Amino acid sequence: MNAIYAFSGDPITYGHIDIVKRAAQTYDNVTVAIGENPNKSGHYLFSFSERLDLANKCLHQFQNVRCLSFSGLLGEFAYRNDFDVIIRGVRNNSDLEGELVQFAVSQTLHPSVDTVFFPTRRQLSHISSGIVKAIVEEGGDVSDYCPLCVKEELEKKILGKFTIGVAGSIAAGKTYIARKLLHTINKKITTSYISLDEIGHHVLEATDSSIYQKTREKIVNRFGKKIVGNNGTIDRQKLGKIVFSDAASLVELNQLMHEPMLARLYEETRETPLGIIIIEGAILVEAKWTNLVNNNVIIVNASKNLRLKRLMNAHNISEKEALEKIDRQISSSERKKLLEERINVHQWGRIWNLNNNGGNVNIDSIAEDIIKLASVKQIPN
């Protein structure tokens, strides 16, 4: 049997995709029809072609599903194109009432074309295209609501922003590369830089916000008052010696810091101007935060010997201490593998590998790639 599932897809969400998946398991062939609602004409965020392109990107894994665009009455379109069944998704009683009216109209026009209602799964019932757009407009993360390819386009369309991540091993020169990239891209597009390390410092310092105060209390309760400095703030060096000598402690600290750091990141990204945002952080990949940058990450590498020298000189520590810090982190190849796995799961993302073994590192080609991908409003500095 041939089934058709029609919606506007402005944008397509995980709610839509789940119904397509279930329909593909039920019917021989499923056509996803991206339509134009006359009542919404001129009010869509994405154009007809853009909505169709996003649907194709999100549904290409289903072998018996094709996407096309249509206009006019769905019942008439289904009859003229020899579909057996019209599929409709229903989230609640209000949806059902409206769909029953549409069903009655379709049956009056062409009773040979049946309609089947697919109830939305409970965990997806709160998701709608309108809710997704509203969250993005406020700077929120919608990676649990729609695929990353959709999230990326929403951020460009609504916020005028494109985000890129810079990650890598300790002392590989991530900050240097991020700031060099900032300087290069800023010549053509307004670009902002955010450091996850600095955000972590903000959380651990004596800021007034209650969420950060509670976080510091939790950290002190877990790791002891010995990490509290003379000024009452958390001594990051003392805390670092504890967590970098014990992998489990580092995991616990990351868990305690996760939510407040995201809250602070949310504050900072809201204040950035239109353009490109560079987020630099050592834990970006390991902490599974790459959804923040839609899996678009520059991985900075450097030789172990060079990183060892940089650490010893920068922090005035012994070779043993420097080696302990290096060995506590995953290798460059492991980091790349983790990111590749996330890209495979989400079917979205890009990796740039950059060696920073000293000398004048050329980042021009990466900068050009990012500018082309961004496609956001270019603002002269």
Number of C-alpha atoms within 10 A of each C-alpha: 10 15 26 27 23 22 19 20 23 26 25 24 24 18 21 23 16 16 21 23 15 11 22 18 13 12 16 12 17 27 22 24 21 24 21 20 15 10 7 9 8 11 11 15 14 18 13 17 12 15 22 24 14 19 25 16 16 22 17 12 11 13 10 14 21 16 19 15 17 16 12 11 14 20 23 13 14 21 18 10 10 13 20 17 21 23 21 21 21 19 18 12 9 9 13 16 12 11 17 13 11 17 21 12 15 22 15 11 14 14 14 14 19 17 23 14 15 16 15 19 13 8 8 16 13 13 18 21 18 10 13 23 21 14 13 17 15 12 17 16 17 23 19 14 21 22 22 23 18 24 25 24 21 23 21 20 19 15 19 18 24 26 24 22 25 24 28 30 23 25 25 27 20 25 21 12 21 24 16 17 21 20 16 16 22 19 12 15 21 22 25 21 21 19 18 19 14 13 19 19 14 15 22 21 18 15 12 8 9 9 15 22 16 13 19 21 14 15 21 16 10 13 15 12 13 11 20 18 13 8 9 11 14 23 16 16 10 13 20 16 14 15 19 18 15 12 13 11 17 17 13 14 18 16 12 16 19 15 14 19 24 17 14 17 18 15 12 13 18 13 10 16 15 19 25 28 21 21 23 25 23 22 19 23 23 16 12 13 16 21 24 22 21 24 28 23 26 22 23 25 23 20 15 18 11 14 22 21 15 17 22 17 13 9 9 11 12 13 14 11 17 21 16 13 19 19 14 15 18 14 15 18 10 12 20 20 13 15 24 18 12 18 20 11 9 17 16 20 20 13 15 13 15 19 14 21 17 11 6 7 13 14 14 13 9 16 18 14 11 18 18 10 10 21 17 21 16 17 14 9 9
